[in-house]
Amino acid sequence: MKEKKVGALGGKVWTSILLFGLIGQIAWVVENMYFSRFMQNEITRAPYATTLMVVFSAIFATVSTLIGGALCDRTGKRKLFICWGYVIWGFTIMMFALVPMKPSADKVLPMVILVVVMDCVMSVIGSVSNDASFNTWITDISNTANRARVDTVLAVMPLVALAVVFGGFDSLTNESATTSDWKKFFLILGIIPTVGGILGLFIMKDKEGITADKNNTFWSDFTYSLKPSVIKNNKMLYVCLAGNMVSAVAYQVYVNYLFNIVEGTLKIKNYIIPVGIIMVVAAIGSVIISALMDKYGKKHFYYPTIIAGIVGCIIIWCAKFFVDKNETAEVTILIVGGILVIGVSLVMAGLFTASYRDYIPKGKEGLFQGCRMVMYVLVPMIIGPIAAQIIITSANRGVNDSEIVYPMELFLGAAVIMLFAFIPAKIVRDNQPNQHEKLLNELKRFIQIASLYKIHKMLTMRSQLVNVILNCIMYYMLC
């Protein structure tokens, strides 16, 4: 009998990974990048508005993931929360089509509050369905032999989603867009998660053997991953998350202003081709690197990845010296630096998230999604935007809100923050290979035992069949 390949996943599993990974990230691209652009272009360019939106969204998303993760383990269900969550998620995006735009000065603050509240509602639904439930499902169906590949593929999904949204619908959101253009944008992008959730009801399956766990109170499950005793007993898990956290903080310094940096600060109007090149090359490169990580071990990739991210940020910063002087050089610098910066953000997620999953205790997959959100979303989405606001305010002293320019020094700030990633990288690099080898050996033994059990079951069935035939022959002879 052919032995099952270690780390192999079936076609239906990969279909569900790609479907929900992509559609979920399309919704998050709208939330993380286009809501910021919507706020900056249609409500106010003042950085406080974007900071408020990002910070409150992170808080609500984190609390919702803690709740969703607890519900996943207490009910033993993932598919239910994923599919129906995506359906509702789409409707929350469509609601943005109703927001009044270009408010008068006395109505700017109320409109900022309205957009922030609506963003929080959208984040709650998305976090329960995607960050909590879908990530718990990913932990269920993956193992140490394929997690670097699975997590890097998932890390590429935001880039693919950005390509879909940017290539297909960005023209509806530029500076010259009318109110009806933004309405079309939100309506179309809201339909996608809703349709995806409906399709998932027929495609996705929960992993067999997942049972409801109600041994503890809901509050105990809700706070489980934040308890000091749990952190102490699973410290390597939190070190892995710390590495991802530093990378995410650096990313949050510039990502909310990325479109307006390219279009406004660098004054590159025809940016579709360079941005497309960045996304394609970064996506392909990160997938290739993820395969190498699974083959040769993740420990060889931590330091080079961090260095590449820092260098990429510095290269993009250098583009400022060519604005209005040499657009060809400016675009070339943007492409080279962009490939490094975006590619590194994808590989870092694959490195540290895959390592973090290796340390999750069996049966606690849902409970540990909350701490991931605290360290990967909440902290970065508070520290990153605040750091960005300090940099933007410093570069625009005495400038009216309508004339604010988002400076290239945001990338220098991100480079400085990336330096701190070396600390968790050193710890994980020294300890993770032993855990990987341990889990890999356990997986191989499990597959071998499962294969032997199938052979034994087959032989037993054949033996029983022979006995039935012999009994029938004896009965016939006696008659």
C-alpha positions as CSV (number, residue, x, y, z in Angstrom):
1,M,0.0,0.0,0.0
2,K,1.3,3.5,-0.9
3,E,2.2,5.5,2.1
4,K,0.6,8.9,2.4
5,K,3.1,11.7,1.8
6,V,3.9,13.7,5.0
7,G,2.3,17.1,4.8
8,A,0.0,16.3,1.8
9,L,-3.3,18.1,1.7
10,G,-6.3,17.2,-0.4
11,G,-7.8,19.2,-3.3
12,K,-10.9,20.2,-1.3
13,V,-8.8,21.4,1.6
14,W,-6.6,23.5,-0.7
15,T,-9.7,24.9,-2.4
16,S,-11.1,26.0,0.9
17,I,-7.8,27.5,1.9
18,L,-7.5,29.5,-1.3
19,L,-11.2,30.5,-1.5
20,F,-11.6,31.8,2.1
21,G,-8.0,33.0,2.3
22,L,-8.4,35.1,-0.8
23,I,-12.0,36.4,-0.2
24,G,-11.2,37.2,3.4
25,Q,-8.2,39.2,2.4
26,I,-10.2,41.0,-0.3
27,A,-12.4,42.2,2.6
28,W,-9.4,43.1,4.7
29,V,-7.8,45.0,1.9
30,V,-10.9,47.1,1.7
31,E,-10.8,47.7,5.5
32,N,-7.1,48.2,5.9
33,M,-6.2,50.2,2.8
34,Y,-9.3,51.6,1.1
35,F,-11.2,52.7,4.3
36,S,-8.0,54.7,5.1
37,R,-8.0,56.2,1.6
38,F,-11.8,56.8,1.8
39,M,-11.2,58.7,5.1
40,Q,-8.2,60.7,3.7
41,N,-9.8,61.6,0.3
42,E,-13.5,62.0,1.2
43,I,-13.6,63.0,4.9
44,T,-10.3,64.6,6.1
45,R,-6.6,64.2,5.5
46,A,-5.8,64.9,9.1
47,P,-3.8,61.9,10.4
48,Y,-5.8,61.8,13.7
49,A,-8.8,60.4,11.7
50,T,-6.9,57.5,10.2
51,T,-5.2,56.8,13.5
52,L,-8.6,56.7,15.4
53,M,-10.0,54.3,12.7
54,V,-7.1,51.9,12.8
55,V,-6.7,51.9,16.6
56,F,-10.4,51.3,17.4
57,S,-10.7,48.8,14.7
58,A,-7.8,46.9,16.2
59,I,-9.3,46.9,19.7
60,F,-12.7,45.6,18.5
61,A,-11.1,43.1,16.2
62,T,-9.0,41.7,19.0
63,V,-11.8,41.3,21.5
64,S,-14.0,39.7,18.8
65,T,-11.2,37.2,18.0
66,L,-10.9,36.3,21.7
67,I,-14.7,35.7,21.7
68,G,-14.7,33.8,18.4
69,G,-11.8,31.6,19.3
70,A,-13.5,30.6,22.6
71,L,-16.7,29.9,20.7
72,C,-14.9,27.7,18.2
73,D,-13.5,25.5,20.9
74,R,-16.6,25.4,23.1
75,T,-18.9,24.4,20.2
76,G,-16.3,22.3,18.2
77,K,-17.4,24.1,15.0
78,R,-15.5,26.3,12.6
79,K,-17.4,26.1,9.3
80,L,-20.6,27.6,10.8
81,F,-18.8,30.7,12.0
82,I,-16.7,31.0,8.8
83,C,-19.4,30.7,6.2
84,W,-22.2,32.7,7.8
85,G,-19.7,35.2,9.1
86,Y,-18.5,35.9,5.6
87,V,-22.1,36.3,4.4
88,I,-22.8,39.0,7.1
89,W,-19.3,40.5,6.6
90,G,-20.2,41.4,3.0
91,F,-23.3,43.3,4.1
92,T,-21.2,45.4,6.5
93,I,-19.0,46.5,3.6
94,M,-22.0,47.4,1.5
95,M,-23.3,49.7,4.2
96,F,-20.4,52.1,3.5
97,A,-22.1,53.1,0.3
98,L,-24.6,55.1,2.5
99,V,-21.9,57.3,4.1
100,P,-22.2,61.0,3.1
101,M,-18.9,62.3,1.5
102,K,-17.1,65.7,1.3
103,P,-18.7,67.0,4.6
104,S,-18.5,70.7,5.5
105,A,-16.0,71.7,8.2
106,D,-18.6,71.6,11.0
107,K,-19.6,68.0,10.1
108,V,-16.1,66.5,9.6
109,L,-15.9,65.2,13.2
110,P,-19.3,63.5,13.2
111,M,-18.5,61.9,9.9
112,V,-15.1,60.7,11.3
113,I,-17.0,59.1,14.2
114,L,-19.6,57.5,11.9
115,V,-16.9,55.9,9.7
116,V,-14.9,54.7,12.8
117,V,-18.0,53.1,14.3
118,M,-18.9,51.4,11.0
119,D,-15.4,50.2,10.6
120,C,-15.5,48.7,14.1
121,V,-18.7,46.8,13.2
122,M,-17.1,45.4,10.1
123,S,-14.0,44.4,12.0
124,V,-16.1,42.5,14.6
125,I,-17.8,40.3,12.0
126,G,-14.6,39.8,10.0
127,S,-12.5,38.9,13.1
128,V,-15.0,36.3,14.3
129,S,-15.3,34.6,10.9
130,N,-11.7,35.1,9.6
131,D,-9.2,35.8,12.3
132,A,-10.8,33.4,14.9
133,S,-12.7,30.7,13.0
134,F,-10.7,30.4,9.7
135,N,-7.4,30.5,11.5
136,T,-8.5,27.9,13.9
137,W,-9.6,25.7,11.0
138,I,-6.1,26.3,9.3
139,T,-4.4,25.1,12.5
140,D,-6.7,22.0,12.5
141,I,-6.0,20.9,9.0
142,S,-2.3,21.8,8.8
143,N,0.8,20.2,10.4
144,T,4.5,21.0,11.0
145,A,5.4,19.5,7.6
146,N,3.3,21.9,5.6
147,R,2.7,25.0,7.8
148,A,5.4,27.2,6.3
149,R,3.9,26.6,2.8
150,V,0.3,27.0,4.0
151,D,1.0,30.1,6.0
152,T,3.1,31.7,3.3
153,V,0.4,31.0,0.7
154,L,-2.1,32.7,3.1
155,A,0.4,35.5,3.6
156,V,0.4,36.0,-0.2
157,M,-3.4,36.2,-0.3
158,P,-3.4,39.9,0.8
159,L,-1.2,40.7,-2.2
160,V,-3.4,38.7,-4.6
161,A,-6.4,40.4,-3.0
162,L,-4.8,43.8,-3.5
163,A,-4.2,42.9,-7.1
164,V,-7.8,42.0,-7.6
165,V,-9.1,45.1,-5.8
166,F,-6.5,47.5,-7.2
167,G,-6.6,46.2,-10.7
168,G,-10.3,45.8,-11.0
169,F,-11.8,48.6,-8.9
170,D,-9.1,51.2,-7.9
171,S,-10.3,53.6,-10.6
172,L,-13.6,54.0,-8.6
173,T,-11.7,55.4,-5.7
174,N,-9.2,57.9,-7.1
175,E,-9.2,61.7,-6.4
176,S,-11.6,62.4,-9.3
177,A,-14.1,59.7,-8.3
178,T,-17.7,60.8,-7.7
179,T,-19.9,59.7,-4.8
180,S,-21.5,57.1,-7.0
181,D,-18.1,55.6,-7.8
182,W,-17.4,55.0,-4.1
183,K,-20.9,53.5,-3.8
184,K,-20.2,51.1,-6.6
185,F,-16.9,50.2,-5.0
186,F,-18.4,49.3,-1.7
187,L,-21.4,47.5,-3.2
188,I,-19.3,45.3,-5.5
189,L,-16.6,44.5,-2.9
190,G,-19.3,43.7,-0.3
191,I,-21.0,41.2,-2.6
192,I,-17.7,39.1,-2.9
193,P,-17.5,37.9,0.8
194,T,-21.3,37.2,0.9
195,V,-21.1,35.0,-2.2
196,G,-17.9,33.3,-0.9
197,G,-19.7,32.4,2.4
198,I,-22.6,30.9,0.5
199,L,-20.2,28.8,-1.6
200,G,-18.3,27.7,1.5
201,L,-21.4,26.1,2.8
202,F,-21.1,23.5,0.0
203,I,-17.3,23.2,-0.2
204,M,-15.8,23.5,3.3
205,K,-15.7,20.7,5.9
206,D,-14.6,20.8,9.5
207,K,-11.8,18.4,10.4
208,E,-13.1,15.1,11.6
209,G,-12.8,14.4,15.3
210,I,-13.2,18.0,16.5
211,T,-15.4,17.9,19.6
212,A,-17.0,20.6,21.8
213,D,-15.0,21.6,24.8
214,K,-17.0,23.1,27.6
215,N,-14.9,22.0,30.6
216,N,-14.2,25.6,31.5
217,T,-16.3,28.7,31.8
218,F,-16.6,31.0,28.8
219,W,-14.7,33.7,30.7
220,S,-11.9,31.3,31.4
221,D,-11.7,30.4,27.7
222,F,-12.0,34.0,26.7
223,T,-8.9,35.0,28.7
224,Y,-7.1,31.7,28.5
225,S,-4.2,32.8,26.1
226,L,-3.7,36.0,28.1
227,K,-3.2,34.3,31.5
228,P,0.4,34.7,33.0
229,S,0.5,30.9,33.8
230,V,-0.4,30.0,30.2
231,I,2.2,32.5,28.8
232,K,4.8,31.0,31.1
233,N,4.1,27.4,30.0
234,N,4.0,28.3,26.3
235,K,6.7,31.1,26.2
236,M,8.1,30.0,22.8
237,L,4.7,30.4,21.3
238,Y,4.6,34.1,22.4
239,V,8.2,34.7,21.3
240,C,7.1,33.6,17.8
241,L,4.2,36.0,17.9
242,A,6.6,38.7,19.1
243,G,8.6,38.4,15.9
244,N,5.5,38.7,13.8
245,M,4.4,41.7,16.0
246,V,7.6,43.7,15.3
247,S,7.2,43.1,11.5
248,A,3.5,44.1,11.7
249,V,4.3,47.3,13.6
250,A,6.8,48.3,10.9
251,Y,4.2,47.5,8.2
252,Q,1.5,49.6,9.9
253,V,3.8,52.7,9.9
254,Y,3.3,53.2,6.2
255,V,0.6,50.8,4.9
256,N,-2.4,53.1,5.7
257,Y,-0.8,55.9,3.6
258,L,0.7,53.8,0.8
259,F,-1.6,54.8,-2.0
260,N,-1.4,58.5,-1.2
261,I,2.4,58.2,-0.9
262,V,2.8,56.8,-4.4
263,E,0.2,59.0,-6.0
264,G,0.7,62.2,-3.9
265,T,4.2,62.3,-2.4
266,L,6.1,60.6,-5.2
267,K,3.7,62.1,-7.8
268,I,3.6,58.9,-9.8
269,K,0.3,59.0,-11.7
270,N,0.7,55.9,-13.8
271,Y,1.5,53.6,-11.0
272,I,-0.6,50.5,-12.0
273,I,2.3,48.8,-13.9
274,P,5.0,49.3,-11.2
275,V,2.6,48.3,-8.4
276,G,1.6,45.2,-10.4
277,I,5.2,44.2,-10.9
278,I,5.9,44.6,-7.2
279,M,2.9,42.4,-6.2
280,V,3.6,39.7,-8.8
281,V,7.3,39.3,-8.1
282,A,6.9,39.6,-4.3
283,A,4.1,36.9,-4.4
284,I,6.0,34.5,-6.6
285,G,9.2,35.0,-4.6
286,S,7.6,34.5,-1.2
287,V,6.0,31.2,-2.4
288,I,9.3,29.9,-3.7
289,I,11.0,30.9,-0.4
290,S,8.2,29.2,1.6
291,A,8.9,25.9,-0.3
292,L,12.6,26.2,0.5
293,M,11.7,26.9,4.2
294,D,9.7,23.6,4.4
295,K,12.6,21.8,2.6
296,Y,15.7,23.1,4.4
297,G,14.2,24.4,7.6
298,K,13.0,27.9,8.7
299,K,16.1,28.7,10.8
300,H,18.2,29.6,7.7
301,F,15.7,32.4,6.7
302,Y,15.2,34.6,9.8
303,Y,18.2,36.9,9.6
304,P,18.3,37.4,5.8
305,T,14.6,38.2,5.7
306,I,14.9,40.9,8.4
307,I,17.9,42.4,6.7
308,A,16.1,42.4,3.3
309,G,13.2,44.3,4.9
310,I,15.4,47.0,6.4
311,V,17.3,47.4,3.1
312,G,14.0,47.6,1.2
313,C,12.6,50.4,3.4
314,I,15.8,52.4,2.9
315,I,15.7,51.9,-0.9
316,I,12.1,53.2,-1.1
317,W,13.0,56.2,1.1
318,C,15.7,57.1,-1.5
319,A,13.0,57.6,-4.1
320,K,12.2,61.1,-2.6
321,F,15.4,62.5,-4.1
322,F,14.1,61.9,-7.6
323,V,10.7,63.4,-7.3
324,D,10.1,65.9,-10.2
325,K,13.6,65.1,-11.5
326,N,13.8,61.6,-12.9
327,E,10.6,59.6,-12.9
328,T,12.3,56.6,-14.5
329,A,14.8,56.3,-11.6
330,E,12.0,57.0,-9.1
331,V,9.8,54.2,-10.5
332,T,12.8,51.8,-10.6
333,I,13.7,52.5,-7.0
334,L,10.0,52.1,-6.0
335,I,9.9,48.7,-7.7
336,V,13.1,47.3,-6.2
337,G,12.4,48.6,-2.7
338,G,8.7,47.6,-3.0
339,I,9.5,44.0,-3.9
340,L,11.8,43.7,-0.9
341,V,9.4,45.4,1.5
342,I,6.2,43.6,0.5
343,G,8.0,40.3,-0.1
344,V,9.6,40.4,3.3
345,S,6.2,41.2,5.0
346,L,4.9,38.0,3.4
347,V,7.8,35.8,4.3
348,M,7.9,37.1,7.9
349,A,4.3,36.1,8.3
350,G,5.1,32.6,7.0
351,L,8.2,32.3,9.2
352,F,6.8,33.3,12.5
353,T,3.1,32.2,12.1
354,A,4.2,28.7,11.0
355,S,6.5,28.5,14.0
356,Y,3.8,29.8,16.3
357,R,1.3,27.1,15.1
358,D,3.9,24.4,15.9
359,Y,3.8,25.4,19.6
360,I,0.0,25.5,20.0
361,P,-1.1,22.7,22.4
362,K,-3.5,20.2,20.9
363,G,-7.2,20.9,21.7
364,K,-6.4,24.6,22.3
365,E,-6.3,25.8,18.7
366,G,-9.2,28.3,19.0
367,L,-8.1,29.6,22.4
368,F,-4.7,30.7,21.1
369,Q,-6.2,32.9,18.3
370,G,-6.8,35.7,20.7
371,C,-3.2,36.2,21.7
372,R,-2.3,36.1,18.1
373,M,-4.6,39.0,17.5
374,V,-3.3,41.0,20.4
375,M,0.3,40.7,19.2
376,Y,-0.2,40.6,15.5
377,V,-3.1,43.1,15.1
378,L,-3.9,45.1,18.3
379,V,-0.4,46.1,19.3
380,P,0.9,46.8,15.7
381,M,-2.3,48.7,14.8
382,I,-1.9,51.0,17.8
383,I,1.9,51.5,17.8
384,G,2.3,51.7,14.0
385,P,-0.3,54.4,13.3
386,I,0.8,56.5,16.3
387,A,4.4,56.3,15.2
388,A,3.2,57.3,11.7
389,Q,1.1,60.2,13.1
390,I,4.2,61.5,14.9
391,I,6.3,61.4,11.7
392,I,3.6,63.0,9.6
393,T,2.9,65.7,12.1
394,S,6.6,66.5,12.4
395,A,7.0,66.8,8.6
396,N,3.9,69.0,8.2
397,R,4.2,71.6,11.0
398,G,2.1,74.7,10.2
399,V,0.4,73.0,7.2
400,N,-3.4,73.0,6.8
401,D,-5.1,69.6,6.9
402,S,-6.1,69.8,3.2
403,E,-2.4,70.3,2.2
404,I,-0.8,67.5,4.3
405,V,1.8,65.4,2.5
406,Y,2.6,62.0,3.7
407,P,6.5,61.9,4.0
408,M,8.9,59.2,2.8
409,E,10.4,59.2,6.3
410,L,7.6,56.7,7.2
411,F,9.8,54.1,5.6
412,L,12.8,55.0,7.7
413,G,10.6,54.7,10.8
414,A,9.6,51.2,9.6
415,A,13.3,50.3,9.0
416,V,14.3,51.3,12.6
417,I,11.4,49.2,14.0
418,M,12.4,46.2,12.0
419,L,15.8,46.1,13.8
420,F,14.0,44.9,16.9
421,A,12.9,41.7,15.0
422,F,16.4,40.3,15.5
423,I,15.7,39.6,19.2
424,P,12.8,37.2,18.8
425,A,14.4,35.8,15.6
426,K,17.5,34.8,17.5
427,I,15.4,33.0,20.2
428,V,13.1,31.2,17.7
429,R,16.0,30.3,15.4
430,D,17.8,28.5,18.3
431,N,14.8,26.6,19.6
432,Q,12.3,26.0,16.8
433,P,14.2,23.3,14.8
434,N,14.0,20.9,17.8
435,Q,10.2,21.4,18.0
436,H,9.9,21.0,14.2
437,E,11.8,17.7,14.3
438,K,9.8,16.5,17.2
439,L,6.4,17.2,15.6
440,L,7.6,15.8,12.2
441,N,8.6,12.5,13.8
442,E,5.2,12.3,15.6
443,L,3.5,13.0,12.3
444,K,5.5,10.2,10.6
445,R,4.7,7.8,13.3
446,F,1.0,8.7,13.2
447,I,0.9,8.1,9.4
448,Q,2.7,4.8,9.8
449,I,0.3,3.6,12.5
450,A,-2.7,4.7,10.4
451,S,-1.3,2.8,7.4
452,L,-0.8,-0.3,9.5
453,Y,-4.3,0.0,10.9
454,K,-5.8,0.2,7.4
455,I,-3.8,-2.9,6.4
456,H,-5.0,-4.7,9.5
457,K,-8.6,-3.7,8.9
458,M,-8.4,-4.8,5.3
459,L,-7.0,-8.2,6.2
460,T,-9.6,-8.6,9.0
461,M,-12.4,-7.8,6.5
462,R,-11.0,-10.4,4.1
463,S,-10.7,-13.0,6.9
464,Q,-14.3,-12.3,7.8
465,L,-15.4,-12.7,4.2
466,V,-13.6,-16.0,3.9
467,N,-15.3,-17.2,7.0
468,V,-18.7,-16.2,5.7
469,I,-18.0,-18.1,2.4
470,L,-16.8,-21.2,4.2
471,N,-19.9,-21.1,6.5
472,C,-22.2,-20.9,3.4
473,I,-20.4,-23.9,1.7
474,M,-20.7,-26.0,4.9
475,Y,-24.4,-25.1,5.3
476,Y,-25.0,-26.0,1.7
477,M,-23.3,-29.4,2.1
478,L,-25.2,-30.2,5.3
479,C,-28.5,-29.4,3.6
